[in-house]
Amino acid sequence: MSAHLGHHLPALLAIMAYETGAWRLRQRGDRWPPARDVVFGAGVAVALVPGTSSFTGHMLQHVLLGMLAPVLLVLARPMTLLLRAVPTTARRRLTRVLGSRPAGVLVFPPVAAVLEAGSLWLLYRTGRYAAIGDEPWLHLHVFLTGLLFTTAICRLDPLRHRAGLGVRAGALIGAAAAHAVLAKTLYVSAPPGVVLSVADRQAGAELMYYGGDVVEFGLALIVALQWYAARGREEARSSRRTGVPRRA
């Protein structure tokens, strides 16, 4: 019982911290959409879904923990909430951290894509998976690299540099291609040093391939909607400058 609680304690603390911040904003009259609370809770719940001893179960947990959960959490804009909820002094310190050069490098989309996709190639196409297995820190690594990549692509929270949509789209396409090729290699052969049944290996590879496609399509949709919104704002500014009405 205590081990089970210890496993879920960080998630419970994250939800409590998020809801405390949202409550503070609403208490002082600031708007914070309730839908974001729901999305954040869903992201935490998805991240807690356990895996099984099979490779298919492991891959399901990987897709949920490293891909779907980060999308839900990023959509909830936790860093924006934190910056708005904390006192001024803490906000300035956090802003300095977010605006630092190391932070800027980490959230540069191509760098984040290489860290996320590259780590998966190292895990599954070297002997690391056979040596490590399903250690808890491995799941944490998958989650953090997925969260970093999703943050870099979506750019919903304040970051050092506003990478262009073309850079973000290119990084997303590159990461998606790396995932797809990796899944195909796993369909053909198991990670080095690991003995898997053909059915389990192929089911896990298909789950990585198609599950990754679904999440990456969601990320592409977010980027496309941001492009559409940016184009609308640019047309509105141009219309105000020239006095020509916007196109319907």
C-alpha atoms as a printed R data frame, in Angstrom:
    type eleno elety resid chain resno       x       y       z
1   ATOM     1    CA   MET     A     1   0.000   0.000   0.000
2   ATOM     2    CA   SER     A     2   2.772   2.448   0.923
3   ATOM     3    CA   ALA     A     3   4.730   1.586  -2.246
4   ATOM     4    CA   HIS     A     4   1.610   2.151  -4.346
5   ATOM     5    CA   LEU     A     5   1.029   5.525  -2.689
6   ATOM     6    CA   GLY     A     6   4.679   6.485  -3.154
7   ATOM     7    CA   HIS     A     7   4.404   5.707  -6.871
8   ATOM     8    CA   HIS     A     8   1.392   8.006  -7.261
9   ATOM     9    CA   LEU     A     9   2.454  10.722  -4.815
10  ATOM    10    CA   PRO     A    10   4.228  12.942  -7.409
11  ATOM    11    CA   ALA     A    11   1.122  12.809  -9.606
12  ATOM    12    CA   LEU     A    12  -1.156  13.729  -6.710
13  ATOM    13    CA   LEU     A    13   1.130  16.616  -5.758
14  ATOM    14    CA   ALA     A    14   1.170  17.825  -9.378
15  ATOM    15    CA   ILE     A    15  -2.635  17.877  -9.510
16  ATOM    16    CA   MET     A    16  -2.842  19.638  -6.134
17  ATOM    17    CA   ALA     A    17  -0.308  22.262  -7.250
18  ATOM    18    CA   TYR     A    18  -2.139  22.851 -10.521
19  ATOM    19    CA   GLU     A    19  -5.535  23.172  -8.889
20  ATOM    20    CA   THR     A    20  -4.128  25.465  -6.192
21  ATOM    21    CA   GLY     A    21  -2.753  27.775  -8.877
22  ATOM    22    CA   ALA     A    22  -6.017  27.751 -10.816
23  ATOM    23    CA   TRP     A    23  -7.960  28.473  -7.615
24  ATOM    24    CA   ARG     A    24  -5.711  31.463  -6.814
25  ATOM    25    CA   LEU     A    25  -6.284  32.950 -10.245
26  ATOM    26    CA   ARG     A    26 -10.045  32.550 -10.023
27  ATOM    27    CA   GLN     A    27 -10.159  33.934  -6.500
28  ATOM    28    CA   ARG     A    28  -8.631  37.206  -7.654
29  ATOM    29    CA   GLY     A    29 -10.938  37.390 -10.665
30  ATOM    30    CA   ASP     A    30  -8.582  36.164 -13.392
31  ATOM    31    CA   ARG     A    31  -9.893  33.835 -16.055
32  ATOM    32    CA   TRP     A    32  -8.569  30.280 -16.257
33  ATOM    33    CA   PRO     A    33 -10.674  27.902 -18.413
34  ATOM    34    CA   PRO     A    34 -11.968  24.888 -16.441
35  ATOM    35    CA   ALA     A    35 -11.283  22.721 -19.487
36  ATOM    36    CA   ARG     A    36  -7.570  23.078 -18.780
37  ATOM    37    CA   ASP     A    37  -8.062  21.557 -15.308
38  ATOM    38    CA   VAL     A    38  -9.767  18.572 -16.934
39  ATOM    39    CA   VAL     A    39  -7.067  18.177 -19.576
40  ATOM    40    CA   PHE     A    40  -4.304  18.347 -16.969
41  ATOM    41    CA   GLY     A    41  -6.004  15.711 -14.821
42  ATOM    42    CA   ALA     A    42  -6.453  13.500 -17.877
43  ATOM    43    CA   GLY     A    43  -2.775  13.874 -18.727
44  ATOM    44    CA   VAL     A    44  -1.734  12.812 -15.232
45  ATOM    45    CA   ALA     A    45  -4.139   9.861 -15.340
46  ATOM    46    CA   VAL     A    46  -2.785   8.706 -18.702
47  ATOM    47    CA   ALA     A    47   0.789   8.954 -17.406
48  ATOM    48    CA   LEU     A    48  -0.110   6.624 -14.526
49  ATOM    49    CA   VAL     A    49  -1.425   3.792 -16.713
50  ATOM    50    CA   PRO     A    50   0.803   0.808 -15.833
51  ATOM    51    CA   GLY     A    51   2.488  -1.436 -18.345
52  ATOM    52    CA   THR     A    52   2.636  -5.227 -18.375
53  ATOM    53    CA   SER     A    53   5.420  -7.766 -18.661
54  ATOM    54    CA   SER     A    54   4.838  -8.192 -22.395
55  ATOM    55    CA   PHE     A    55   6.561  -6.069 -25.028
56  ATOM    56    CA   THR     A    56   3.136  -4.959 -26.275
57  ATOM    57    CA   GLY     A    57   2.213  -3.760 -22.789
58  ATOM    58    CA   HIS     A    58   5.554  -2.000 -22.490
59  ATOM    59    CA   MET     A    59   4.998  -0.233 -25.806
60  ATOM    60    CA   LEU     A    60   1.460   0.796 -24.848
61  ATOM    61    CA   GLN     A    61   2.849   2.416 -21.721
62  ATOM    62    CA   HIS     A    62   5.537   4.100 -23.825
63  ATOM    63    CA   VAL     A    63   2.974   5.614 -26.214
64  ATOM    64    CA   LEU     A    64   0.779   6.816 -23.360
65  ATOM    65    CA   LEU     A    65   3.566   8.049 -21.103
66  ATOM    66    CA   GLY     A    66   5.929   9.498 -23.685
67  ATOM    67    CA   MET     A    67   3.486  10.806 -26.287
68  ATOM    68    CA   LEU     A    68  -0.174  11.172 -25.279
69  ATOM    69    CA   ALA     A    69   0.294  12.331 -21.665
70  ATOM    70    CA   PRO     A    70   2.728  15.123 -22.660
71  ATOM    71    CA   VAL     A    71   0.262  16.465 -25.250
72  ATOM    72    CA   LEU     A    72  -2.522  16.651 -22.664
73  ATOM    73    CA   LEU     A    73  -0.267  18.250 -20.052
74  ATOM    74    CA   VAL     A    74   1.110  20.844 -22.474
75  ATOM    75    CA   LEU     A    75  -2.417  21.761 -23.613
76  ATOM    76    CA   ALA     A    76  -3.177  22.596 -19.957
77  ATOM    77    CA   ARG     A    77  -0.386  25.255 -20.031
78  ATOM    78    CA   PRO     A    78   1.042  24.506 -16.579
79  ATOM    79    CA   MET     A    79   3.984  26.901 -16.874
80  ATOM    80    CA   THR     A    80   1.697  29.775 -17.848
81  ATOM    81    CA   LEU     A    81  -0.442  28.986 -14.812
82  ATOM    82    CA   LEU     A    82   2.605  28.864 -12.554
83  ATOM    83    CA   LEU     A    83   3.912  32.222 -13.770
84  ATOM    84    CA   ARG     A    84   0.527  33.852 -13.206
85  ATOM    85    CA   ALA     A    85  -0.101  32.289  -9.803
86  ATOM    86    CA   VAL     A    86   3.222  32.763  -7.986
87  ATOM    87    CA   PRO     A    87   4.360  36.018  -6.301
88  ATOM    88    CA   THR     A    88   6.213  38.632  -8.357
89  ATOM    89    CA   THR     A    89   9.687  37.725  -7.056
90  ATOM    90    CA   ALA     A    90   9.273  34.047  -7.896
91  ATOM    91    CA   ARG     A    91   7.812  34.965 -11.283
92  ATOM    92    CA   ARG     A    92  10.904  37.007 -12.138
93  ATOM    93    CA   ARG     A    93  13.213  34.154 -11.166
94  ATOM    94    CA   LEU     A    94  11.229  31.636 -13.204
95  ATOM    95    CA   THR     A    95  11.186  34.001 -16.170
96  ATOM    96    CA   ARG     A    96  14.979  34.272 -16.003
97  ATOM    97    CA   VAL     A    97  15.282  30.486 -15.989
98  ATOM    98    CA   LEU     A    98  12.898  30.092 -18.921
99  ATOM    99    CA   GLY     A    99  14.728  32.828 -20.782
100 ATOM   100    CA   SER     A   100  18.182  31.385 -20.176
101 ATOM   101    CA   ARG     A   101  20.366  30.121 -23.000
102 ATOM   102    CA   PRO     A   102  20.343  26.448 -21.827
103 ATOM   103    CA   ALA     A   103  16.545  26.485 -21.713
104 ATOM   104    CA   GLY     A   104  16.469  28.018 -25.168
105 ATOM   105    CA   VAL     A   105  18.693  25.266 -26.565
106 ATOM   106    CA   LEU     A   106  16.641  22.463 -24.997
107 ATOM   107    CA   VAL     A   107  13.323  23.738 -26.362
108 ATOM   108    CA   PHE     A   108  14.683  24.489 -29.837
109 ATOM   109    CA   PRO     A   109  12.492  22.031 -31.828
110 ATOM   110    CA   PRO     A   110  15.252  20.208 -33.784
111 ATOM   111    CA   VAL     A   111  17.265  19.699 -30.586
112 ATOM   112    CA   ALA     A   112  14.224  18.438 -28.682
113 ATOM   113    CA   ALA     A   113  13.361  16.109 -31.583
114 ATOM   114    CA   VAL     A   114  16.865  14.613 -31.636
115 ATOM   115    CA   LEU     A   115  16.839  14.096 -27.872
116 ATOM   116    CA   GLU     A   116  13.428  12.416 -27.966
117 ATOM   117    CA   ALA     A   117  13.741  10.251 -31.087
118 ATOM   118    CA   GLY     A   118  17.474   9.627 -30.661
119 ATOM   119    CA   SER     A   119  17.033   8.295 -27.138
120 ATOM   120    CA   LEU     A   120  14.443   5.799 -28.382
121 ATOM   121    CA   TRP     A   121  16.793   4.544 -31.090
122 ATOM   122    CA   LEU     A   122  19.535   4.109 -28.499
123 ATOM   123    CA   LEU     A   123  17.128   2.281 -26.215
124 ATOM   124    CA   TYR     A   124  15.633  -0.182 -28.686
125 ATOM   125    CA   ARG     A   125  18.383  -0.657 -31.274
126 ATOM   126    CA   THR     A   126  21.304  -1.158 -28.898
127 ATOM   127    CA   GLY     A   127  21.643  -3.474 -25.923
128 ATOM   128    CA   ARG     A   128  20.308  -0.860 -23.503
129 ATOM   129    CA   TYR     A   129  16.764  -2.225 -23.367
130 ATOM   130    CA   ALA     A   130  18.046  -5.710 -22.539
131 ATOM   131    CA   ALA     A   131  20.315  -4.282 -19.836
132 ATOM   132    CA   ILE     A   132  17.839  -1.840 -18.323
133 ATOM   133    CA   GLY     A   133  14.465  -3.524 -18.723
134 ATOM   134    CA   ASP     A   134  11.532  -1.629 -17.222
135 ATOM   135    CA   GLU     A   135  13.361   0.354 -14.540
136 ATOM   136    CA   PRO     A   136  11.326   3.312 -13.155
137 ATOM   137    CA   TRP     A   137  13.924   5.873 -14.187
138 ATOM   138    CA   LEU     A   138  13.587   4.662 -17.792
139 ATOM   139    CA   HIS     A   139   9.884   5.546 -17.740
140 ATOM   140    CA   LEU     A   140  10.742   8.936 -16.249
141 ATOM   141    CA   HIS     A   141  13.236   9.522 -19.063
142 ATOM   142    CA   VAL     A   142  10.658   8.603 -21.722
143 ATOM   143    CA   PHE     A   143   8.149  10.961 -20.110
144 ATOM   144    CA   LEU     A   144  10.550  13.898 -19.762
145 ATOM   145    CA   THR     A   145  11.917  13.676 -23.303
146 ATOM   146    CA   GLY     A   146   8.373  13.386 -24.630
147 ATOM   147    CA   LEU     A   147   7.292  16.382 -22.568
148 ATOM   148    CA   LEU     A   148  10.279  18.430 -23.760
149 ATOM   149    CA   PHE     A   149   9.570  17.581 -27.403
150 ATOM   150    CA   THR     A   150   5.860  18.354 -27.108
151 ATOM   151    CA   THR     A   151   6.590  21.658 -25.364
152 ATOM   152    CA   ALA     A   152   9.011  22.624 -28.124
153 ATOM   153    CA   ILE     A   153   6.547  21.778 -30.897
154 ATOM   154    CA   CYS     A   154   3.388  23.293 -29.383
155 ATOM   155    CA   ARG     A   155   4.982  26.449 -27.911
156 ATOM   156    CA   LEU     A   156   1.948  27.206 -25.750
157 ATOM   157    CA   ASP     A   157   3.884  28.236 -22.640
158 ATOM   158    CA   PRO     A   158   6.382  31.146 -22.468
159 ATOM   159    CA   LEU     A   159   9.746  30.120 -23.931
160 ATOM   160    CA   ARG     A   160  13.008  31.863 -24.765
161 ATOM   161    CA   HIS     A   161  12.578  31.967 -28.546
162 ATOM   162    CA   ARG     A   162   9.425  31.704 -30.615
163 ATOM   163    CA   ALA     A   163  10.612  29.171 -33.201
164 ATOM   164    CA   GLY     A   164   8.878  29.595 -36.539
165 ATOM   165    CA   LEU     A   165   6.105  27.290 -37.660
166 ATOM   166    CA   GLY     A   166   8.326  25.943 -40.433
167 ATOM   167    CA   VAL     A   167  11.037  24.918 -37.969
168 ATOM   168    CA   ARG     A   168   8.510  23.269 -35.674
169 ATOM   169    CA   ALA     A   169   6.766  21.466 -38.527
170 ATOM   170    CA   GLY     A   170  10.096  20.232 -39.864
171 ATOM   171    CA   ALA     A   171  11.139  18.925 -36.443
172 ATOM   172    CA   LEU     A   172   7.792  17.163 -36.061
173 ATOM   173    CA   ILE     A   173   8.066  15.526 -39.485
174 ATOM   174    CA   GLY     A   174  11.619  14.412 -38.735
175 ATOM   175    CA   ALA     A   175  10.667  12.918 -35.363
176 ATOM   176    CA   ALA     A   176   7.616  11.194 -36.864
177 ATOM   177    CA   ALA     A   177   9.776   9.645 -39.590
178 ATOM   178    CA   ALA     A   178  12.322   8.451 -37.003
179 ATOM   179    CA   HIS     A   179   9.523   6.860 -34.934
180 ATOM   180    CA   ALA     A   180   8.031   5.159 -37.988
181 ATOM   181    CA   VAL     A   181  11.343   3.691 -39.153
182 ATOM   182    CA   LEU     A   182  12.161   2.523 -35.623
183 ATOM   183    CA   ALA     A   183   8.781   0.805 -35.343
184 ATOM   184    CA   LYS     A   184   9.376  -0.972 -38.666
185 ATOM   185    CA   THR     A   185  12.766  -2.229 -37.511
186 ATOM   186    CA   LEU     A   186  11.170  -3.566 -34.319
187 ATOM   187    CA   TYR     A   187   8.531  -5.333 -36.401
188 ATOM   188    CA   VAL     A   188  11.336  -7.184 -38.171
189 ATOM   189    CA   SER     A   189  13.657  -7.860 -35.231
190 ATOM   190    CA   ALA     A   190  13.579  -7.553 -31.445
191 ATOM   191    CA   PRO     A   191  15.880  -5.211 -29.521
192 ATOM   192    CA   PRO     A   192  19.380  -6.754 -29.263
193 ATOM   193    CA   GLY     A   193  19.665  -9.217 -26.404
194 ATOM   194    CA   VAL     A   194  15.896  -9.578 -25.917
195 ATOM   195    CA   VAL     A   195  13.932 -12.728 -26.743
196 ATOM   196    CA   LEU     A   196  10.326 -12.001 -27.751
197 ATOM   197    CA   SER     A   197   7.630 -14.027 -29.412
198 ATOM   198    CA   VAL     A   198   6.928 -12.973 -32.984
199 ATOM   199    CA   ALA     A   199   3.324 -12.059 -32.166
200 ATOM   200    CA   ASP     A   200   4.285  -9.950 -29.136
201 ATOM   201    CA   ARG     A   201   7.098  -8.172 -30.988
202 ATOM   202    CA   GLN     A   202   4.991  -7.362 -34.025
203 ATOM   203    CA   ALA     A   203   1.994  -6.241 -31.961
204 ATOM   204    CA   GLY     A   204   4.229  -3.918 -29.946
205 ATOM   205    CA   ALA     A   205   5.821  -2.500 -33.096
206 ATOM   206    CA   GLU     A   206   2.427  -1.901 -34.689
207 ATOM   207    CA   LEU     A   207   1.240  -0.159 -31.536
208 ATOM   208    CA   MET     A   208   4.280   2.119 -31.645
209 ATOM   209    CA   TYR     A   209   3.746   2.828 -35.344
210 ATOM   210    CA   TYR     A   210   0.012   3.519 -35.380
211 ATOM   211    CA   GLY     A   211  -0.238   4.963 -31.863
212 ATOM   212    CA   GLY     A   212   2.591   7.341 -32.681
213 ATOM   213    CA   ASP     A   213   0.808   8.350 -35.887
214 ATOM   214    CA   VAL     A   214  -2.332   9.313 -33.971
215 ATOM   215    CA   VAL     A   215  -0.489  11.465 -31.421
216 ATOM   216    CA   GLU     A   216   1.733  13.063 -34.067
217 ATOM   217    CA   PHE     A   217  -1.339  13.894 -36.132
218 ATOM   218    CA   GLY     A   218  -2.706  15.683 -33.050
219 ATOM   219    CA   LEU     A   219   0.520  17.674 -32.751
220 ATOM   220    CA   ALA     A   220   0.369  18.544 -36.460
221 ATOM   221    CA   LEU     A   221  -3.203  19.756 -35.969
222 ATOM   222    CA   ILE     A   222  -2.093  22.024 -33.117
223 ATOM   223    CA   VAL     A   223   0.664  23.512 -35.288
224 ATOM   224    CA   ALA     A   224  -1.748  23.967 -38.205
225 ATOM   225    CA   LEU     A   225  -4.295  25.749 -36.011
226 ATOM   226    CA   GLN     A   226  -1.567  28.050 -34.715
227 ATOM   227    CA   TRP     A   227  -0.521  28.834 -38.295
228 ATOM   228    CA   TYR     A   228  -4.139  29.603 -39.197
229 ATOM   229    CA   ALA     A   229  -4.534  31.865 -36.149
230 ATOM   230    CA   ALA     A   230  -1.241  33.653 -36.894
231 ATOM   231    CA   ARG     A   231  -2.315  34.224 -40.484
232 ATOM   232    CA   GLY     A   232  -5.637  35.643 -39.307
233 ATOM   233    CA   ARG     A   233  -3.885  38.064 -36.947
234 ATOM   234    CA   GLU     A   234  -1.520  39.182 -39.709
235 ATOM   235    CA   GLU     A   235  -4.434  39.809 -42.066
236 ATOM   236    CA   ALA     A   236  -6.200  41.780 -39.347
237 ATOM   237    CA   ARG     A   237  -3.121  43.964 -38.803
238 ATOM   238    CA   SER     A   238  -2.727  44.472 -42.542
239 ATOM   239    CA   SER     A   239  -6.390  45.412 -42.818
240 ATOM   240    CA   ARG     A   240  -6.051  48.023 -40.083
241 ATOM   241    CA   ARG     A   241  -2.994  49.525 -41.786
242 ATOM   242    CA   THR     A   242  -4.482  49.684 -45.264
243 ATOM   243    CA   GLY     A   243  -8.149  50.148 -44.418
244 ATOM   244    CA   VAL     A   244  -9.065  47.174 -46.658
245 ATOM   245    CA   PRO     A   245 -11.630  44.831 -45.036
246 ATOM   246    CA   ARG     A   246 -10.492  41.286 -44.224
247 ATOM   247    CA   ARG     A   247 -11.540  38.450 -46.490
248 ATOM   248    CA   ALA     A   248 -14.460  36.449 -45.143
